Amino acid sequence: MKLSRTAQRREPARQDQLITVWAALADPTRRRILDLLRERPRTTGELADEFPTSRFAVMKHLNVLESAGLIVIRREGRERWNHLNAVPLQMLYDRWVRPYQAMWAERMTNLKDRLEGETMETRTVTLEQVELQIKIAAPAARVWKALLEETTFWWSKDFYTSDKTRGVYFEAKLGGKLYEDYGNGAGAVWYEIFAFNPPHSLDLKGNLAVPYGPAFSLLHLELKAEGNGTLFRLSDSTFSASKDDAQTKVDGWRQLFEDGLKQYVESR
């Protein structure tokens, strides 16, 4: 169905709003705040008491969540009450999860029917989140350069999806891709950058294929200077038709970024 002109004008604004919501959800502290508000509305002081950081830091997170439309502020006297607004979350679900849920359910059912001649019951798409922190003994600018410009040198061949892979490359720009190059125009795309804040952070979305899928993944990578070194943070949210072991996923990311990126940077 062709969209009306009004709908066509609204669609870019809607996509911009969803990008803002994804960026707000990328931070683990903000996700924890939403978890607390899901239980009940809370004052800003109550939320600040839940975190080791300063009240000012919590206020900054609340401002990001409010800008994304994920919370609504109500003032009662001197108190500021924070309420969860689930509408943007429902928009994300409708835009990303529901279509993939239907697609994966249909494909798995068809495969089961072909192999066994039986009808397989519909599987539910699950959300799995893992987080990881790695300390790297190198300046953040050096780590950023290695992450985006020297990827093929530290990316473990254990994670290649084909014996034809010649290297792994990052297109360091908004909309750029993280991909494997098989040569002659062939390859596999891992992720696409949908939020880019050099040299501090980037957010990626990807439809992972076999052997790591089928799954839809949101990946947040962040670099924070700590003295002469860098704290590398990873947050991975994966929508999948099958629930994998979270520790296995953490071990995989650790192998890639600790045994790969960290050792590569520190050895040079």
C-alpha positions in Angstrom: 0.0 0.0 0.0 1.3 3.4 -1.0 1.6 5.9 1.9 -0.3 9.1 1.7 1.7 12.4 1.5 0.9 13.1 5.1 2.2 9.7 6.2 5.2 10.1 4.0 6.1 13.3 5.8 5.6 11.7 9.2 7.7 8.7 8.5 11.1 10.4 8.7 10.2 12.1 12.0 9.0 8.7 13.4 12.3 7.1 12.4 14.2 9.9 14.0 12.2 9.4 17.2 13.0 5.6 17.2 16.7 6.3 16.8 16.5 8.6 19.8 14.8 5.9 21.8 17.5 3.3 20.8 20.2 5.7 21.9 18.5 6.2 25.2 18.2 2.5 25.8 21.8 1.8 24.9 23.0 2.9 28.4 22.7 0.3 31.2 22.0 2.9 33.9 19.0 4.3 31.9 17.7 0.8 31.4 17.9 0.2 35.1 16.0 3.5 35.7 13.2 2.2 33.4 13.1 -1.1 35.3 12.6 0.8 38.6 9.9 3.0 37.0 8.2 -0.1 35.7 7.5 -1.1 39.3 6.1 2.3 40.2 6.6 6.0 39.8 9.5 7.4 41.8 10.9 10.8 42.8 14.2 11.9 41.5 15.7 11.5 45.0 14.5 7.9 45.2 16.1 7.1 41.9 19.4 8.8 42.9 19.5 6.7 46.0 19.6 3.5 43.8 22.9 4.4 42.1 26.5 5.0 43.3 26.8 8.0 41.0 25.9 11.6 41.9 22.3 13.0 41.8 23.5 15.3 39.0 24.6 12.2 36.9 21.2 10.6 37.5 19.5 13.8 36.5 21.4 13.8 33.2 20.1 10.2 32.5 16.6 11.3 33.3 16.8 14.2 30.9 17.9 11.8 28.1 15.0 9.5 28.9 12.5 12.4 28.9 13.8 13.7 25.6 13.3 10.3 24.1 9.7 10.3 25.5 10.4 7.2 27.7 9.4 9.0 30.9 6.9 11.7 31.9 7.7 14.2 34.6 5.0 15.3 37.1 5.8 17.9 39.8 4.1 17.9 43.2 5.3 20.7 45.3 9.1 20.4 45.6 9.1 16.8 44.4 9.7 15.7 40.9 7.9 12.4 40.1 9.1 10.3 37.2 6.6 8.0 35.4 7.3 5.4 32.8 5.9 6.1 29.3 5.7 2.7 27.5 4.4 4.1 24.2 7.9 4.4 22.6 8.7 0.9 23.7 5.6 -0.4 22.0 6.6 1.5 18.9 10.0 -0.3 18.9 8.3 -3.6 19.4 5.9 -3.0 16.5 8.7 -1.7 14.2 11.4 -4.3 14.9 10.2 -7.3 16.9 6.8 -8.1 15.6 7.8 -8.3 11.9 10.8 -10.6 12.7 8.8 -12.7 15.0 6.3 -13.5 12.2 9.1 -14.0 9.7 11.1 -16.4 11.8 8.0 -18.3 12.9 6.9 -18.8 9.3 10.4 -19.8 8.1 11.0 -22.3 10.9 7.5 -23.8 10.4 8.2 -24.3 6.7 11.5 -25.9 7.4 10.1 -28.2 9.9 7.3 -29.2 7.5 9.7 -29.9 4.7 12.0 -32.0 6.9 9.5 -34.0 8.9 6.2 -33.4 7.3 4.8 -32.1 10.6 3.6 -28.8 11.8 5.9 -27.1 14.3 4.3 -24.8 17.0 5.2 -21.1 16.7 8.2 -20.0 18.7 8.3 -16.8 20.7 11.1 -14.3 20.0 13.1 -13.6 23.1 15.2 -10.7 24.2 18.6 -11.4 25.7 20.9 -8.7 27.0 24.6 -9.0 27.9 27.2 -6.4 29.0 30.9 -6.4 29.2 33.7 -4.1 30.4 37.4 -4.4 29.4 40.3 -2.2 30.5 42.8 -1.5 27.8 46.2 -0.1 28.5 46.2 2.4 25.6 44.7 5.9 25.0 41.1 6.0 23.9 42.1 7.7 20.6 44.4 4.7 19.8 41.7 2.2 20.7 39.1 4.0 18.6 41.5 4.0 15.6 42.2 0.3 15.9 38.5 -0.5 16.4 37.4 1.1 13.2 40.4 1.3 10.9 42.4 -1.8 11.7 39.6 -4.3 12.3 40.8 -7.0 10.1 44.1 -7.2 12.0 42.5 -8.1 15.4 39.3 -9.8 14.4 39.7 -13.5 15.2 39.4 -15.9 12.3 37.3 -18.1 14.6 34.5 -15.7 13.9 34.8 -15.8 10.1 31.6 -17.0 8.5 33.3 -18.4 5.4 36.7 -19.8 4.4 36.6 -17.2 1.6 36.9 -14.3 4.0 39.7 -12.0 3.1 39.2 -9.5 6.0 36.7 -7.7 8.2 36.2 -3.9 7.7 34.4 -1.0 9.3 32.9 1.9 7.3 33.5 4.6 9.9 30.4 6.8 9.3 26.7 7.0 10.0 25.0 4.3 8.1 28.4 2.5 7.5 28.7 -1.2 7.7 30.8 -3.8 9.6 31.3 -6.5 7.0 33.3 -9.5 5.9 34.8 -9.3 2.4 34.8 -12.6 0.5 36.2 -10.9 -2.6 34.5 -10.3 -6.0 31.7 -8.4 -4.5 30.7 -11.2 -2.1 30.6 -11.1 1.7 28.5 -10.8 4.8 27.3 -7.7 6.6 27.4 -8.0 10.4 26.1 -4.6 11.5 25.1 -1.2 10.3 25.9 2.0 12.3 22.8 3.9 13.3 24.3 6.3 15.9 27.9 7.6 15.5 29.7 9.8 18.1 33.4 9.6 17.4 35.7 9.0 19.2 33.4 8.0 22.1 30.7 5.6 21.1 28.7 3.9 18.3 25.5 2.0 18.1 24.9 -0.8 15.6 22.0 -2.9 14.4 22.4 -6.2 12.6 20.5 -9.1 11.2 22.8 -12.0 12.1 22.9 -14.9 9.8 24.0 -18.5 10.3 26.0 -19.6 12.2 25.2 -16.7 14.6 21.5 -16.3 13.8 18.9 -15.9 12.6 18.8 -13.0 15.1 18.4 -9.3 15.3 21.1 -7.6 17.4 21.6 -4.1 18.8 25.2 -3.4 19.9 26.5 -0.4 21.8 30.2 0.2 22.0 31.7 2.9 24.2 35.2 4.1 25.0 35.9 6.0 28.2 39.3 7.4 29.1 40.7 6.3 32.4 44.0 7.8 33.2 46.4 6.6 30.5 44.1 3.8 29.6 40.6 3.1 28.2 37.5 1.5 29.6 35.8 -0.4 26.7 32.1 -1.0 27.3 29.9 -3.3 25.3 26.1 -3.8 25.6 24.4 -6.4 23.4 20.6 -6.8 23.1 19.6 -9.7 20.8 16.2 -10.7 19.6 16.2 -14.3 18.7 13.8 -17.2 18.1 16.0 -19.4 20.3 17.5 -18.5 23.7 21.2 -18.9 23.8 23.4 -19.3 26.9 24.2 -15.7 28.1 27.6 -16.7 29.4 28.5 -18.3 26.0 27.7 -15.0 24.4 29.8 -13.0 26.9 32.7 -15.4 26.3 32.4 -14.9 22.6 32.5 -11.1 22.9 35.4 -11.4 25.3 37.3 -13.5 22.9 36.8 -11.0 20.1 37.4 -7.8 22.0 39.7 -8.9 24.9 41.8 -11.5 23.2 41.6 -9.6 19.9 41.3 -5.8 20.1 42.9 -5.4 23.6 45.9 -7.6 22.9 46.4 -6.1 19.4 46.4 -2.5 20.7 48.5 -3.3 23.8 51.1 -5.2 21.8 51.7 -2.1 19.7 
